[in-house]
Amino acid sequence: MKCYRPISAVKDDFIIIHTNGVHSVGLDFCGCELAEQTSQQLLRVHWFPASSDKPRTAASFAVLKQFHLLSFESKVSTYEFYNALMRMLDQVGKLECKV
């Protein structure tokens, strides 16, 4: 459905952590009277919000599953996993490898 009262998220600088890297995207939440909370709207598109109140960052369910598997199988730490995702980006914030 199309929202006729969109609310911009964080000045169009929302951070998404996904399996192919960390991305800054423009995002609008539904601002209608009957709209769900912003965190619930993110969960509906399979993005887990970093905070429940005014989220500015979210991780995709796919990257959470990937981290879950790697942390059990290879004992990778959260820090190492995040750094590996960041290395997928070059110095100007674009993907080096095509996925």
N, C-alpha and C positions, 0 to 999 in steps of 0.2 A: 504494500500500500504506500501511497505517496503521502508525506506529511506536509500540511500547508502552514505549519508554524515551526520550522526547524530552528534548533538552537545550536549554534556553533560550539564545538568542543575545543577549549583551550586555544582560542585564536587560530584554529586550523593547524595546530601543531600537536596532534595526538600521536603517541608512540605505540607501535605494534611490534611485538616480538614474535617472529614466526620462524619456521624451519629454515628459511632462506636468508635470514638476517633480521636486523632491527631497522624499522622503517618509521619515518615521520609522515603522517597522512593528514589530510583535511577530513574532518568527520563532523556530521551533524546528528544531533539527537532529536527525537520527536519531542516537540514542545506543546502538543495538544493537551487539552484539559484531562483527558482520560489516559494519557501516556503513562507507561510504567516508569519506574525509577531508571536512571541512566545505567546503573550497574546491571539491572535486569535486561535492559535493551542489549547490552553487550553480551550477556550470557546467551541470549536468544540467537546471536550470530556466531556462537562458539568462540567467543573471546572472553577470557577470564580477567576481570578488572583487578588492577593492583591495589585499589582501595574501593570501599563501598560508597564513600561520600566524595562526589566530584572527581571521578577517575580521570587521570591524564595519561595512563599507560595501561595496556592490556597485553596478555599473552594468548596466542591462539591455542586451542585445545590440542592441535597437532604438535606444537612445540613442547607443550607440557607432557604429552605422551612420549615424545622422543626423549626428553630429559629423564623421565621416569625409567624408561628402558635402559638408557645409557648409565644412569646412576647405579642401577642394580647390577648390570652386566660388566661394566668397565670401571666402576667406582669413580666416575668423573664428578668433580665438585661443581657446585653451582657457578662459582667464579670461573672455572675453566670452560664450562659450557657456554656461558655468556661471552667470554672472550673469543671463543671459536666462532660464535655467531657474528660478533663484531668484525672479525677478520674477513668475513665474506664480503664486506663493503670496502670500497677503495677510499681514497682520501676525500673525494667529493660526495660521498654518501650514495654512490650507485653500485649496483651489484657487479662484481667482477665476473662471476660465472652465470650463465643463463640456465635457469631452472625450468 
